[in-house]
């Protein structure tokens, strides 16, 4: 019997064909997508930065107009923006602000720094030498390795003002009086729940002042205090209005190391009917003789009064190893501790 040996002509699969021939190709346009997205983000950020710079320049112009309307002299040079992309800085050349016949301030340059996406916090830092003159204090020239102030919105207190200074020095024209300050940190803000009260936190180190042939040294100062009814200080009769509405200076904490005397105090001060400071401060003094000498050098006491106070304070401090724990009493125009006068008090108007 004959067998049909006809071979099938249908195609057979090629088992050796590379599998990659069947892999889908990735379109080249997707390779550029991340770069396109980055470019869009950068362009958007640049527009945001430009908008912030414009708003800050406009705010500077508005502030200048407001101050001139209020009677101040305000002069400045070019106003430019810089810092892209890391931050937003407005650079003001040769700013000068003055209340004619009262005070004047001038700097080589002034920087206003902010984040372009958040203009609610503004950092102000003058650069180069600064000049300040005022009636009664003369003309001073100064500079600092670090000096900046900031003002920011606050959800609970409305606003917060802060100052930081480091390695600051200055000299007065004419008599050569000078100062040197190692560091200072200050925070000022309305009290939470009472916008008419201001709270102050202050810390300073290494202050030295030379004037009139005398040198005054303060190694340290720390204080936490509040001043109530500050709205009354803007009235035509600030002292009387402040007293009548119960205004007070409350010192929660005060400590200083000045002229080798350490002073810690707390308490409250108001005004009496003659507008002299009145109140009591709980106080602790270590080495009180230095305080009396300081008050004599500053003129708060006459030389005779300073000598008498020094002797009296030393005698009182001897039994307790050089320490006095007694209140400072402000009454009828003078301040006394343990019955010893330590200062004449000014009358406030």
C-alpha positions in Angstrom: 0.0 0.0 0.0 1.3 3.4 -0.9 1.7 5.9 1.9 1.1 9.7 1.4 4.4 11.3 2.2 3.3 14.9 1.2 4.9 17.3 3.7 2.8 20.2 5.2 3.8 23.6 3.9 2.3 25.6 6.8 4.8 27.9 8.5 6.3 26.7 11.8 7.2 28.9 14.7 10.8 30.0 15.0 11.7 29.1 18.5 15.0 30.9 18.3 13.5 34.4 17.5 14.5 36.9 20.2 11.8 37.8 22.6 12.8 41.5 22.5 11.4 41.8 19.1 7.9 41.7 20.6 8.6 44.3 23.5 6.7 47.6 23.2 8.8 50.6 22.3 8.7 53.6 24.9 8.0 56.9 23.2 10.8 59.3 23.4 8.4 62.1 24.5 8.0 60.5 27.9 11.7 60.8 28.5 11.4 64.6 28.4 8.3 64.7 30.6 10.2 65.2 33.9 12.2 68.0 32.4 9.1 69.7 31.1 7.4 69.4 34.6 10.5 70.8 36.3 10.6 73.7 33.8 6.9 74.5 34.5 7.5 74.4 38.3 10.5 76.7 37.9 8.6 79.1 35.7 5.7 79.2 38.3 8.2 79.8 41.1 9.8 82.6 39.2 6.4 84.2 38.6 5.7 83.9 42.3 9.1 85.4 43.2 8.5 88.3 40.8 5.1 88.9 42.3 6.5 88.9 45.8 9.3 91.3 44.7 6.7 93.6 43.2 4.6 93.5 46.4 7.6 94.3 48.6 8.7 97.2 46.5 5.1 98.6 46.5 5.0 98.2 50.3 8.2 100.2 50.6 6.8 102.9 48.4 3.6 103.0 50.5 5.5 103.1 53.8 7.6 106.0 52.6 4.5 107.9 51.6 2.9 107.2 55.0 5.9 108.4 56.9 6.3 111.5 54.9 2.6 112.2 55.5 3.2 111.8 59.2 5.9 114.5 59.1 9.1 112.4 58.8 11.8 113.0 56.3 12.5 109.8 54.3 15.2 109.6 51.6 16.7 106.6 49.8 18.5 105.5 46.7 17.8 102.7 44.3 15.4 99.9 45.3 16.2 96.6 43.7 15.2 92.9 44.2 17.7 90.0 44.3 18.1 86.5 45.8 16.3 84.3 43.2 15.7 81.4 43.5 16.6 80.8 47.2 15.0 83.8 48.8 13.6 87.3 48.2 15.6 90.3 49.1 14.8 93.9 48.5 18.0 96.1 48.6 17.5 99.8 49.5 20.5 102.0 48.9 21.4 104.8 51.4 18.2 104.9 53.5 17.8 108.0 55.7 14.9 108.6 58.1 14.5 111.7 60.3 12.1 113.6 62.5 13.4 117.1 61.8 15.1 118.7 64.8 14.6 115.6 67.0 16.4 112.5 65.6 18.0 111.2 62.4 19.1 107.7 61.2 21.1 106.8 58.2 22.7 103.6 56.9 24.8 102.6 53.9 22.3 100.0 52.8 19.1 98.3 54.0 18.0 94.7 53.2 14.4 93.4 53.5 14.3 89.6 53.3 11.2 87.4 53.0 10.1 84.1 51.5 8.4 84.7 48.1 5.5 82.5 49.1 5.1 84.0 52.6 5.4 87.8 53.0 3.9 87.7 56.5 7.4 87.7 58.1 9.8 90.4 57.1 13.5 90.5 58.2 15.2 93.9 58.2 19.0 94.1 58.3 21.1 97.3 57.8 24.5 97.0 56.3 27.7 98.9 56.7 28.1 101.9 59.1 25.1 103.5 60.6 24.7 107.1 61.8 22.2 108.1 64.5 21.8 111.5 66.1 19.2 112.7 68.6 18.6 115.7 70.8 20.4 115.2 74.0 22.5 112.2 73.0 24.6 113.6 70.2 25.7 112.0 66.9 26.7 108.3 67.0 28.4 106.1 64.4 28.1 102.4 64.8 28.2 99.0 63.1 27.6 95.3 64.0 28.8 92.0 62.7 25.2 90.8 63.1 22.2 93.0 63.2 18.7 92.2 62.1 15.1 92.9 63.1 12.0 91.0 62.1 8.3 91.6 62.3 5.8 88.7 61.7 2.1 88.0 61.9 1.1 85.8 64.9 -2.2 83.9 65.1 -2.7 84.5 68.9 -1.0 87.8 69.5 -1.4 89.6 66.2 2.3 90.4 65.6 5.8 89.8 67.0 8.8 92.1 66.7 12.3 90.7 67.3 15.8 92.1 67.3 19.1 90.2 67.3 22.5 91.9 67.5 26.1 90.6 67.9 29.5 92.2 68.2 28.2 95.8 67.9 30.4 98.9 68.5 29.8 102.6 68.2 31.4 106.0 68.9 30.0 109.4 69.5 31.3 112.3 67.5 32.7 115.1 69.5 33.7 113.6 72.9 34.6 110.0 71.8 32.1 108.3 74.1 31.8 104.6 73.0 29.9 101.4 73.5 30.5 97.7 72.9 27.9 95.0 73.0 28.6 91.3 72.6 25.0 90.1 72.0 21.4 91.1 72.4 18.1 89.3 71.7 14.8 91.1 72.1 11.2 90.0 71.5 8.3 92.4 71.8 4.6 91.5 71.2 1.1 92.2 72.4 0.0 90.0 75.3 -2.2 87.1 74.4 -5.8 88.1 74.9 -5.0 91.8 75.6 -3.8 93.8 72.5 -3.3 96.9 74.7 -0.6 95.2 76.8 3.0 94.7 75.4 5.3 91.9 76.6 9.1 92.1 76.5 11.7 89.4 76.7 15.3 90.7 76.6 18.7 89.1 77.0 22.0 91.0 76.6 25.6 90.2 77.3 28.9 92.0 77.4 27.8 95.7 77.4 30.5 98.3 78.0 29.9 102.0 77.8 32.7 104.7 78.2 31.5 108.3 78.6 32.6 111.4 80.5 35.7 109.7 81.8 33.8 106.8 83.3 33.4 103.2 82.2 30.2 101.2 82.9 30.2 97.4 82.5 27.3 95.1 82.4 28.1 91.4 82.0 24.6 90.2 81.7 20.9 91.4 81.6 17.8 89.3 81.4 14.2 90.5 81.9 10.6 89.4 81.2 8.2 92.3 81.6 4.8 93.6 80.5 3.4 97.1 80.1 -0.4 97.4 80.3 -2.7 100.1 78.8 -0.2 101.1 76.2 -3.1 102.6 74.2 -3.2 105.4 76.7 0.4 106.4 75.9 -0.8 107.8 72.6 -3.1 110.4 74.2 -2.3 114.1 74.6 -1.7 113.4 78.3 -0.1 110.0 78.4 1.1 109.9 82.0 -2.3 111.0 83.4 -4.3 108.8 81.1 -2.1 105.8 81.8 -2.4 106.2 85.6 -6.2 106.8 85.5 -6.8 103.6 83.5 -4.7 101.5 85.9 -1.6 101.1 83.7 1.3 99.2 85.2 4.8 97.9 84.5 4.9 94.3 85.7 8.4 92.7 86.0 8.0 89.0 86.1 11.8 88.4 86.1 14.8 90.7 86.1 18.4 89.8 86.6 21.6 91.7 85.9 25.3 91.5 86.7 26.4 95.1 86.5 29.6 96.6 88.1 30.1 93.2 89.9 26.7 93.6 91.6 24.1 90.9 90.9 20.5 92.1 91.1 17.4 89.9 90.9 14.0 91.6 91.1 10.3 91.1 90.4 7.1 93.2 91.1 5.0 96.0 89.7 5.3 99.7 89.3 2.6 102.3 88.6 2.3 106.1 88.9 1.3 108.1 91.9 -0.9 111.2 91.8 2.1 113.4 91.1 3.2 111.0 88.2 6.2 109.6 90.0 6.9 105.8 89.9 5.2 104.0 92.8 5.4 100.3 93.8 7.5 97.6 95.3 10.0 95.2 93.8 11.0 92.0 95.6 14.8 92.2 95.3 18.0 90.3 96.1 21.4 92.0 95.8 24.8 90.4 95.9 27.8 92.8 96.5 25.5 95.8 96.7 28.3 98.3 97.0 28.8 98.1 93.2 25.2 99.3 92.7 25.7 102.4 94.8 28.9 103.3 93.0 27.2 102.8 89.6 24.3 105.2 90.7 26.9 107.8 91.7 28.7 107.5 88.4 25.5 107.9 86.4 24.2 110.8 88.4 21.2 109.0 89.8 22.7 109.9 93.2 25.0 112.7 94.2 28.6 111.7 95.2 27.7 112.3 98.8 24.6 110.2 98.6 26.4 107.5 96.7 29.1 107.3 99.4 26.5 107.1 102.1 24.6 104.5 100.3 27.7 102.4 99.7 28.6 102.4 103.4 25.0 101.6 104.4 24.6 98.8 102.0 27.9 97.2 103.0 26.9 97.3 106.7 23.5 95.7 106.0 25.0 93.0 103.8 27.8 91.9 106.2 25.7 89.5 108.4 24.5 87.6 105.3 27.9 87.3 103.5 27.5 90.3 101.2 23.8 89.7 100.2 20.7 91.8 100.8 17.2 90.4 100.5 14.8 93.3 100.8 12.2 95.1 98.6 13.1 98.2 96.6 10.3 100.7 97.3 9.4 103.5 94.9 7.7 106.3 96.7 7.4 110.1 96.6 10.1 110.5 93.9 12.8 108.3 95.3 13.8 104.6 95.4 15.0 103.0 98.6 16.1 99.6 99.8 16.3 98.7 103.5 15.7 102.4 104.2 18.7 103.6 102.1 18.1 105.9 99.2 19.5 104.5 96.0 18.0 106.8 93.3 16.0 109.9 92.6 13.0 109.1 90.3 11.9 111.2 87.3 8.5 112.7 87.1 6.6 111.5 84.0 4.4 113.7 81.9 
